[in-house]
Amino acid sequence: MPPILDSTGSTFNRGDFTATNAFLWSSIDVSAYAGTDTGYTPFYVEALDGASKKATGYIGAVGAGETLGNELIGNTTFDDNSWWEWQASWSVVGGVAVSNGTGWIKRVDFFNVNFLYKREVTVTEYTSGDGYGLYNGASYSLDISSAGLKSSYINYNVVGPVYIYGSLYVAKIDNPTIKRVTDPPSTAVHIVSSFNGTTRNWASIESGFDPNNIASWGIYDSSTLLSPSVSPSAEPTTGGTFIIFRRRRR
């Protein structure tokens, strides 16, 4: 059965894939398909990554507006070289981090898996080379190979160090920031784990699903998951993630 709405034409698809804070956020406004977080989920969504790994959940309430959590970087102003570990190609000069070669600054064991984060860094001066910002080795880096404010969203999918790395990189950077997205905008939707449920979580996430590479999604009527023989007197029983209905014997 084709979806009621799909991601055709979207310019980004992202979300939180953790318990208690699950949501889906796309460039396409999906608020018309929202239910509530208190027991009304008329629609569900299936999201596929680039390898066709799937995450499925029921659509709850709309987001309350993009909301960010606390700052997670302990030294964003580079008044000194505290908090970060530094390789020799990097130094602190005049309140900015200066790169003059190949190497990194990093902070060890920093992130929780599958949270959605907003990250930013300002390249105050750029001369040459390749810069990779605020990544952790198994996730996607922020391109800092030109001057200006750089910003993106990411699901850090392993717990590990956060790096700012340069390859033959001659530049100055300042004000790196990472904050968790605790609520999406009102064009996005919360996700709950069961039909007409109240628990913020995805119903299922296939092993290996990559939240940084959501290739497509589709929204479906939740009633398509129910038995076609359901009658008003049907007696619901729960089975696994989704609700299965069996006809009451008379």
matplotlib code that plots the C-alpha trace (Angstrom):
import matplotlib.pyplot as plt

x = [0.0, 1.5, 2.1, -0.3, 2.7, 6.3, 9.6, 9.8, 11.3, 12.7, 16.1, 16.8, 15.4, 16.6, 15.4, 16.0, 16.1, 16.2, 13.7, 11.8, 12.7, 11.9, 10.9, 11.1, 12.0, 12.0, 12.1, 8.5, 5.9, 4.2, 2.2, -1.1, -0.6, 0.1, -1.8, -1.1, 1.4, -1.5, -3.0, -4.1, -1.9, -3.9, -0.8, 2.6, 5.8, 8.5, 11.9, 14.6, 18.3, 20.5, 21.0, 17.2, 17.4, 14.1, 12.8, 9.1, 7.0, 3.6, 3.1, 2.3, 2.1, 3.8, 7.0, 6.9, 9.5, 13.2, 14.6, 18.3, 19.7, 22.7, 26.1, 28.2, 31.6, 33.4, 35.7, 34.0, 35.9, 39.5, 40.6, 43.1, 43.8, 41.7, 39.2, 40.5, 43.5, 45.9, 48.3, 51.3, 49.8, 47.2, 47.6, 45.6, 46.5, 44.4, 41.3, 41.0, 42.3, 45.0, 45.9, 49.1, 49.4, 48.0, 46.5, 43.6, 42.1, 39.7, 37.7, 37.4, 34.2, 31.7, 28.4, 25.3, 24.3, 21.4, 20.6, 20.2, 22.7, 23.2, 26.8, 28.4, 31.9, 33.1, 36.1, 37.4, 40.2, 41.0, 44.1, 44.4, 43.9, 41.0, 39.2, 36.8, 34.7, 33.1, 33.0, 33.8, 35.4, 32.3, 30.1, 29.9, 32.2, 31.3, 33.2, 35.3, 37.4, 36.3, 35.7, 32.4, 29.9, 29.5, 26.4, 24.8, 22.8, 24.1, 23.3, 26.6, 26.2, 29.1, 30.3, 33.7, 35.9, 34.8, 37.5, 38.3, 40.9, 42.9, 44.9, 47.5, 45.0, 46.0, 43.1, 41.7, 38.5, 36.3, 33.1, 32.6, 29.3, 27.3, 23.8, 21.2, 17.9, 15.4, 12.3, 11.8, 9.9, 6.1, 6.4, 7.9, 6.4, 7.0, 7.1, 5.6, 6.2, 2.7, -0.7, -2.5, 0.4, 2.0, 5.7, 8.1, 10.2, 10.4, 8.4, 11.3, 14.7, 16.5, 20.0, 22.5, 20.0, 21.9, 20.0, 22.5, 21.5, 17.7, 17.1, 13.3, 10.2, 6.5, 3.4, 0.6, -2.8, -2.5, -5.7, -3.8, -2.0, -5.2, -7.2, -9.7, -12.4, -12.3, -15.8, -17.0, -17.2, -13.7, -11.6, -8.0, -5.0, -1.5, 1.1, 4.7, 5.0, 1.8, -1.7, -3.4, -7.2, -9.0, -12.8, -14.7, -16.4, -20.1]
y = [0.0, 3.4, 6.0, 8.9, 11.2, 10.5, 12.3, 13.1, 16.6, 16.8, 18.5, 17.0, 14.2, 13.9, 12.8, 11.6, 7.9, 7.5, 6.5, 9.5, 12.0, 10.4, 12.6, 12.9, 16.2, 16.8, 19.8, 18.8, 19.9, 16.8, 18.5, 17.7, 14.0, 14.6, 12.9, 13.5, 12.2, 11.2, 8.2, 9.2, 8.1, 7.9, 7.7, 5.9, 6.5, 4.2, 5.7, 4.0, 4.8, 4.5, 0.8, 0.2, -0.3, 0.7, 2.6, 2.6, 4.6, 6.1, 9.8, 11.7, 15.5, 18.2, 19.7, 22.7, 24.6, 23.9, 23.7, 23.1, 21.7, 22.8, 23.5, 20.4, 21.8, 23.0, 25.5, 27.3, 30.6, 29.4, 31.8, 29.0, 25.5, 23.7, 20.9, 19.9, 17.7, 19.3, 18.0, 20.1, 21.7, 23.5, 26.3, 29.0, 32.6, 35.6, 33.7, 31.5, 28.1, 28.2, 25.4, 25.4, 21.9, 18.4, 17.3, 17.5, 18.8, 16.4, 15.6, 11.9, 9.9, 12.7, 11.7, 9.6, 7.4, 8.5, 11.8, 14.6, 17.4, 20.9, 21.8, 25.0, 26.5, 29.8, 29.8, 33.4, 33.1, 30.5, 30.2, 26.7, 22.9, 20.7, 21.1, 18.6, 19.9, 18.3, 14.7, 11.5, 9.2, 7.1, 10.0, 12.8, 15.8, 19.5, 21.1, 23.9, 24.4, 28.0, 31.1, 31.8, 30.2, 26.5, 24.7, 21.3, 18.6, 15.1, 11.9, 10.8, 7.0, 5.9, 7.0, 8.3, 11.4, 14.6, 15.9, 19.1, 18.0, 19.7, 18.2, 20.8, 23.1, 26.8, 28.5, 30.0, 28.9, 30.0, 29.3, 25.6, 24.5, 21.3, 21.2, 18.4, 19.1, 18.4, 19.3, 19.9, 22.7, 22.6, 21.3, 18.1, 15.3, 13.4, 9.6, 7.1, 3.4, 1.8, 2.5, 5.1, 4.9, 7.4, 6.4, 8.5, 6.0, 4.3, 1.1, -0.6, 0.3, -2.2, -3.1, -1.0, 1.8, 5.0, 8.1, 10.4, 8.9, 8.8, 8.4, 8.3, 8.0, 7.3, 8.1, 5.6, 5.3, 3.3, 1.4, -0.4, -2.3, -3.7, -6.7, -6.0, -8.0, -5.6, -4.7, -2.2, -5.0, -6.3, -7.0, -5.7, -7.7, -6.5, -8.5, -7.3, -3.7, -3.3, -3.9, -7.0, -7.4, -10.7, -11.0, -11.7, -15.1, -14.9]
z = [0.0, -1.0, 1.7, 2.2, 2.2, 1.4, 1.5, -2.2, -2.6, 0.9, 1.4, 4.8, 7.0, 10.6, 14.0, 17.5, 17.8, 21.6, 24.2, 25.9, 23.1, 19.8, 16.9, 13.1, 11.4, 7.7, 5.4, 4.5, 6.9, 8.4, 11.1, 9.4, 10.3, 14.0, 16.7, 20.4, 23.0, 25.2, 23.3, 19.8, 16.9, 13.6, 11.5, 11.6, 9.7, 8.2, 7.7, 5.5, 5.5, 2.4, 3.0, 3.4, 7.1, 8.7, 11.7, 12.4, 14.8, 15.5, 15.0, 18.2, 18.8, 16.8, 18.1, 20.4, 18.4, 18.0, 21.5, 22.4, 25.6, 27.6, 26.0, 26.0, 25.1, 28.2, 26.4, 23.5, 23.7, 23.7, 26.4, 27.2, 26.1, 28.8, 28.3, 24.9, 24.1, 21.6, 18.9, 18.0, 14.8, 17.0, 19.5, 21.3, 20.2, 21.2, 22.1, 19.0, 18.1, 15.4, 13.1, 11.1, 9.6, 10.1, 13.4, 15.8, 19.0, 20.7, 23.8, 24.8, 25.5, 24.9, 23.3, 23.8, 20.8, 18.5, 20.2, 17.6, 18.1, 16.6, 16.1, 15.1, 14.7, 13.3, 11.0, 11.7, 9.2, 6.5, 4.4, 3.0, 3.6, 4.6, 7.9, 9.6, 12.5, 15.5, 14.4, 16.2, 13.7, 12.9, 12.1, 9.5, 9.9, 9.6, 6.6, 8.0, 4.9, 4.3, 6.4, 8.2, 10.5, 9.9, 11.2, 10.9, 12.7, 13.5, 15.3, 16.9, 16.5, 18.7, 22.1, 21.6, 21.2, 19.4, 17.0, 15.1, 12.6, 9.9, 7.0, 5.9, 7.5, 8.0, 9.7, 12.9, 14.6, 17.5, 19.4, 18.7, 20.2, 20.5, 22.0, 22.0, 20.2, 22.9, 20.8, 17.0, 15.3, 14.9, 11.4, 12.8, 14.9, 18.1, 17.7, 20.1, 20.3, 20.0, 18.5, 20.6, 23.0, 25.2, 25.4, 23.4, 21.5, 18.1, 17.8, 16.1, 14.8, 12.5, 13.6, 11.7, 10.9, 10.2, 11.4, 9.5, 6.2, 6.1, 2.4, 2.5, 4.7, 4.2, 6.4, 6.5, 8.1, 11.3, 10.5, 7.7, 10.5, 11.9, 10.8, 8.1, 10.0, 12.9, 14.1, 16.7, 19.2, 18.4, 21.5, 21.3, 22.5, 22.3, 20.4, 20.1, 19.0, 17.0, 18.2, 16.7, 16.9, 17.3, 16.8, 20.0, 20.0, 20.4]

ax = plt.figure().add_subplot(projection="3d")
ax.plot(x, y, z, "-o")
ax.set_aspect("equal")
plt.show()
